[in-house]
Amino acid sequence: MKVVILDAKTLGDDMEFSQFDKFGEVSVYQTTSDLQLEERIREANVIVVNKIKLNKEKLEKAKKLKLICVTATGYDNIDINYCWRNEIAVCNVRGYSTDSVAQLTMSMALSLMTHLNEFDKYVKDGRYTAGGVQNHLRPYFNEMAGKTWGVIGLGNIGKQVARIATALGMEVVANPHKIQEGYNCIDLDELCRVSDIISVHVPLTSETKGMINEKRIAMMKNDVIFINVSRGAVADENALVTAYENGKIGGLGIDVYSSEPMTSDSPYNRILNKNNVILTPHMAWGAYEARKRCIDEIIKNIETFLMGGKRNRVDL
């Protein structure tokens, strides 16, 4: 069997791929361009891929392909309909990055709520030393306890964020795909109105694309903190940036972008050096432990497929 790993670099330079050798011939490519893709997948039986788009035109070249393993939970880069029609199995990985993404979400919220970057800058640029006062309290900041956190999406990550927010003394409201017991589930518009912090944890689908739009941003509280660690296209990026520029949004934490890497014409370029803006390079999922779990899960997916099982199948 021929296994092709197309974009190993997206999993980090510290990951080991020798465990795939037991399946047969393994080709590990750090990156793969569109020009290289056809040649690399032509003889492949199994493709392991993270971010590369595999649409009908590309998959038609892989006549021997039986299984695609996506090293992520989201699989919007794969033409699932083509795979289903052509009996190509597709497996994703679930739950591997829950703690990692929740950790970054909370890190962003804590930093933005406390204006940490501004206080850090105040000391490092010498103003604290020159000021002659023992403390400095501008900008003013608030405690999180007693505030309301709106969680959009109640999968593993959304639930973990809700648990941590509750532990910090916050009231949690949620807008899940389906109503779930044990949570205060409310309409998305109402969530936008009542929340002091909003974080997004949904896959990119036709329903979620553009769900955070200009109209819903206008519903939010003044000085709201907004965090997106799901998919860039669930939000209108220009509307978010404009709302920040106009003072509507008080803090912005973004780890995902409609085009990745972030393009030179992205609206976020307008606020690169602004206070209380945190922009990270789609790394929330990528703690070492999470990436190791991801690869271990891919190995289990392949083993199960070879035994006729359907572990983590998303094409059925």
N, C-alpha and C positions, 0 to 999 in steps of 0.2 A: 504494500500500500504506500502511496506517495502522499505525504503531508506537507503542505506549503504554508508557512507563517509569513504573512505579507507585510506587516508593519510592526515588527517586534519593538522598535524604538518607542512606540507609544506606551509600552508597558514598563519602560525604564531600563537603563543600562545595567542595573544590578540584578536583573532577573535571569534565571537559568532555564534553558529549554532542552537539556539532555534527556529529561524524562519522556519526551515524545519519541525518542529513538526506538522504543519497544514496539512502536506501531509500524515501523518500516523505514523507508527512505524519507528523510526530513530535510527540507530546505528552509533556512531561516533568513529572511530579508529584513533589514532594519527599516527600510522604507520601500515603497513601490509606486512608481509614477504610472500615469495612464498609458504611456508608451511601453512600459515594461510589463504591464499587467497581463496582456493576452498571452505572452510567451510563458509567463510564470504559472498560470493556472491551466494551461492547455492539457497537461497530463495529470493534474492533481485529482486525487480521490477525496481528500479532505483539505479544506481551506480554513485557516485560523486568521481572523481579521478583527480589527478594532474599528477604525474610522473610515477605511476606504469604501467608496460607494460601489456596490455590485448590482448593477441594473441588468435588464434583459439583454441589452446589446453586449455587455461584457460577459455575462454568464453563458451566453450561447457558444462562446469559444471553449468552454470547459466541458467537453463531451463526456469525460470520465468522472465528473464530480458527483459525489454521493452525499457529502455532509459539509455544511458551513458552520463553524463554531465562532460565535461573536464573543469577543472578550469584554463584554459589557452587558448591562441589562437592557438598554435600548437597542433596537435593531432597525431603526428607520432608514439606515443606509443600505438595507438589503431588499431586493425586489421579492417579497414573500409570495406574491401571486405567481410569479414565474417559477419559483422553487416548488410550490405546491403542484403546479401543472406538470412539472418535469421530474417529480419524485426526488427532489433534492431536500434532504432534511436540514433544518436550521435549528441550532440550539443557542440559547443565550446563557448568561450566568446571573443568578438571582441572589440577593442578600449579602453578597461578598463585601460590598462597600458601605453598608449601613452606618457603621460606627465612624468611618472615615468622613463621609459626607456630612453626617450630623455634627461631627467635631468642627469642621470648617464653618458650617452654618452658625453654630453657637459662637465660634471665634469671631466671625464677622459681626454678629449681633452685639456681643459684648464690647467689641472695639468701637463700633459705630455709636452705640448707646452712650458710651463713656467718652467719646471723642479722643480716643487714645493717640491717634496719629498727630493731632494738634498739640497735645500736652508733651508728647515725645519730641516733637519739633521745637517746642518752646525751650526745652532744656538743651537740646543739641545745637541750636543755633546761637546759644549764648545769652539769650534774653533773661533766663532765670538767674544766671550768675550776675548779670548787670542790673537786675531789677531791685536788689536789695531787700526783698520781702521773702519771708520763709516759705510762703505758699502762693499759688496762682490758681484761680478758680474760674477763669474764662477760657473757653465757653462754658456756660453752666450746663450741667448734665443731670439726668434723672436716674433714679433707681428703677430696675426692671420689675422688682416685686410690686404686685398690684396692677401692673399694666396688662394689656391684652395682646397675645400673640396669635395671629391668624396663620394656620397651616393649610396650604392648598395642596391636596393630595395626601392620602393616608395609607401609603404603602409602608414598607419596612422603615424607610428613612423618615417619612413624615411622622410616623408613630414614635420613633426614637427622639426626634426633635420635640414632639409634644411632651414626652416624658421628662426631658431635660428642662424644658420651659416651665413645666409644672413644679419641678424640684426647685426652681429659682423663685417660686412664689408668684408666677404669672398665671393669669386666666388664659386658657387655650380654647379657641374656636377653630373649627375645621370645615373644609369643603372637600369631601372625598367624592370619588366617582360613584360610590354607593354608600348610603347611610350605614354607619357602623355603631353598634352599641358601645356605651362607655365613653363616648365623645360628644361634645356639644357641636353637632353638625348643623351648619347654617348655609343659606344661599350665598353664592360668591359675591354678589353685590353687597349684601349685608356684612360679609366678612371684611370687604374693603372699607366699609364705613366705620366699623367699630375697632379695628385693630391698630395698635401702636407699632407693632412689628409684623411684617408679612413675609413669609418665605414660601417658595414654590418648589414642589417635589412631585411633578407629574411627567409622564412620557410625552413625547411630541406626537400628536395625532391630529386628525382633521378637526376634532373638537377642541383641543387645547391650543392649537396654533393661534397666536394673536389674542389669547384670552385676557391678557393684561393690556388693555388698549387705553386710548386717551380718555374715553368715557369713564372707565373704571378707575383710572388714576385720579380723575377729578373727584370721584366719590371718597377717596381716601382722606384720612385726617391730615391736617397740615403738620409738617415735620415728621411724617411717617418714615419708618425705616423699611426699605424694600430689599429683599435678598432673593436672587435667582441662582439656584444650583442644579437646575433640571436640564432644560434645553433653551438656547437663546431665543428661538423663534416663538416661544410661548408668550413673549412680551414684545410690544412695539418699542424698539430700542430708542428711536428718536423721541417718542412721547415720554419715555422715562427720563432721558437726558434733559429735555425741555422742562419737565416738571422739577427736576433738581435745580436747573438754572433759575427757575422762577421762584424757588424757595418752597415749593409744595412738598417735595421729598427732602427730608432732613438727612438721610443717610442711605447710601446705595452700595450694596455688595453684590458683585456680579462675577460668576465663575464660568459662564457659558455664553456663547455668542451665536448669532444667526449664521455667520460665516466664520469658520475656524481654520487657521488662526485668525484673530481679529484683523480686519482689513484696514488699509490706510484711510479709507473714507468712512469708517465706522463712526456713528454719532458719539461713541464713548471717547473718541480722541479729543472732543471739546472739553472734557472734564478730567483729563489725565492727572493734572496737578492740583485738583481742587480738594478742599478739606472734606473729610467724612465720605470719601469715595474709596472703595476697595475693589480693585479689578485684579482677578487672578486668572492664570492660564489653563482653565479647565483641569484643575488638579485636585478638586475636592475628593474624588473617588480614590486617589492614588497613594494613600499611606502604604508603607512597605507591606504591612500585614495584609491589607486588602488586595494588593496586586498578587501576593503569593497565594492567597485564597482563590483569586480569579483563575490563575493557571492551574491550580489543583482541581478546580471545578471543571475546567475544560478537559483535563485528562479523564475525569470521571464521565463526562458527557461522551467522549469518544469511546471509552470502554463499554459504556452502556449501549451505545449505538451498534457497536460491533457484535454485541450479544442479542441484538434484536429489540432492545428496550427503547423507551421514548423519553428519557430524562431531559427535562428543560427544553422540550421541543416547542417551538413557537409557530411552526408552519402547519400545524394540524387544525 
